[in-house]
C-alpha cells in the first residue's frame, strides 16, 4: 500500500456520508437511522429497517487515526526500516536522509539495500521490487574515477567529425 493514511481517509469520507463531522458530531440530527440522502437507495430499500448510521460512528471515528503499514516478508514496517538503516553506507548521509524522509511520511520502504545486480552491473543503494533502483551517493560519486576503477566496460567516446 503506497499511502499509509488511506484507511483513515476512507473512514473520514464514510463519516461524512452518514452524515457526521470528522469529529463524530451528527450534522443531521433530524435523521434518526438512515435516509435516502445518506445510506438508503433503491437497491437496499427492502432492508430499510436495518441500516442505522448511529451504530458505526464510534468505529469510523477510531479509524480516522489509523495507519496501514506494509509487511516485508517476515518483517514489520518498523523492522524493515531498522534493517535498511543497518545496511546503509556509513559514509553516506544522503542514504540516511532518504530513509528518514520515507519514515517521516510513513511511505513504502525499499525492499532491499546494497544488493548487487548482474545486468546492468551495479550496486544500487536501495531496491524496490520488481525493478526500481535508487542511487543516492557513494564513494564513486564523490570524485573523478578512472576507467580502471569504473565497474563494467569502459565507456566509448563519440568520434568527432572533421571536415
ZINOR-V552643 format. One record per residue. RES is the residue in one letter. SS is DSSP state (H for helix, E for strand, - for the rest). PHI is phi in whole degrees, -180 to 180 (NA if undefined). NEAR is the number of other ideal C-beta (glycine too) atoms within 12 Angstrom. Layout:
[[RES | SS | PHI | NEAR] [RES | SS | PHI | NEAR]]
This chain:
[[X | - | NA | 18] [X | - | -75 | 14] [X | - | -112 | 17] [X | - | -70 | 23] [X | - | -97 | 21] [X | H | -63 | 20] [X | H | -69 | 22] [X | H | -64 | 23] [X | H | -67 | 21] [X | H | -64 | 19] [X | H | -63 | 29] [X | H | -64 | 25] [X | H | -64 | 18] [X | H | -66 | 25] [X | H | -61 | 32] [X | H | -64 | 24] [X | H | -71 | 24] [X | H | -72 | 35] [X | - | -100 | 26] [X | E | -132 | 31] [X | - | -79 | 18] [X | - | -61 | 22] [X | - | -86 | 14] [X | - | 88 | 26] [X | - | -90 | 15] [X | E | -67 | 21] [X | - | -96 | 20] [X | - | -145 | 22] [X | - | -63 | 12] [X | - | -71 | 11] [X | - | -88 | 21] [X | - | -75 | 15] [X | - | -124 | 21] [X | - | -158 | 26] [X | - | -139 | 20] [X | - | -76 | 14] [X | - | -90 | 15] [X | - | -118 | 27] [X | - | -107 | 28] [X | - | -84 | 23] [X | - | -156 | 16] [X | H | -60 | 9] [X | H | -71 | 11] [X | H | -114 | 15] [X | H | -66 | 15] [X | H | -71 | 11] [X | H | -105 | 15] [X | - | -57 | 17] [X | - | -85 | 12] [X | - | -84 | 14] [X | - | -64 | 25] [X | - | -143 | 19] [X | H | -61 | 31] [X | H | -70 | 23] [X | H | -75 | 15] [X | - | -104 | 23] [X | H | -58 | 27] [X | H | -63 | 16] [X | H | -67 | 19] [X | H | -63 | 31] [X | H | -62 | 23] [X | H | -66 | 16] [X | H | -71 | 25] [X | - | -64 | 26] [X | - | -103 | 17] [X | - | -83 | 21] [X | - | -128 | 21] [X | - | -101 | 22] [X | - | -112 | 24] [X | - | -75 | 27] [X | - | -108 | 16] [X | E | -122 | 24] [X | - | 66 | 14] [X | - | -91 | 8] [X | E | -95 | 19] [X | - | -77 | 15] [X | H | -57 | 25] [X | H | -67 | 18] [X | H | -67 | 18] [X | H | -64 | 29] [X | H | -61 | 31] [X | H | -64 | 18] [X | H | -64 | 24] [X | H | -63 | 35] [X | H | -62 | 26] [X | H | -70 | 17] [X | H | -95 | 26] [X | - | -68 | 28] [X | - | -67 | 28] [X | - | -58 | 13] [X | - | -93 | 16] [X | - | -110 | 26] [X | H | -71 | 17] [X | H | -66 | 21] [X | H | -62 | 30] [X | H | -67 | 25] [X | H | -64 | 17] [X | H | -61 | 29] [X | H | -65 | 32] [X | H | -62 | 20] [X | H | -64 | 17] [X | H | -64 | 27] [X | H | -67 | 23] [X | H | -61 | 12] [X | - | -88 | 16] [X | - | 52 | 24] [X | - | -92 | 25] [X | - | -61 | 28] [X | - | -94 | 39] [X | - | -61 | 34] [X | - | -83 | 25] [X | E | -154 | 26] [X | E | -146 | 33] [X | - | 55 | 27] [X | - | -98 | 20] [X | E | -70 | 15] [X | E | -117 | 20] [X | - | -71 | 10] [X | - | -133 | 8] [X | - | -70 | 14] [X | - | -68 | 12] [X | E | -164 | 20] [X | E | -130 | 25] [X | - | -69 | 29] [X | - | -66 | 35] [X | E | -141 | 37] [X | E | -132 | 25] [X | E | -106 | 23] [X | - | -72 | 16] [X | - | -93 | 8] [X | - | -155 | 12] [X | E | -115 | 16] [X | E | -111 | 23] [X | E | -118 | 31] [X | - | -112 | 24] [X | - | -94 | 29] [X | - | -170 | 22] [X | - | 155 | 25] [X | H | -57 | 16] [X | H | -62 | 22] [X | H | -92 | 17] [X | H | -80 | 13] [X | - | -162 | 10] [X | - | -69 | 10] [X | - | -126 | 16] [X | - | -85 | 10] [X | - | -63 | 13] [X | - | -71 | 9] [X | - | -88 | 12] [X | - | -72 | 15] [X | - | -68 | 19] [X | - | 85 | 18] [X | - | -69 | 10] [X | - | -65 | 12] [X | - | -68 | 11] [X | - | -88 | 8] [X | - | -106 | 7] [X | - | -66 | 6] [X | - | -81 | 6] [X | - | -78 | 6] [X | - | -95 | 5] [X | - | -108 | 4] [X | - | -110 | 3]]
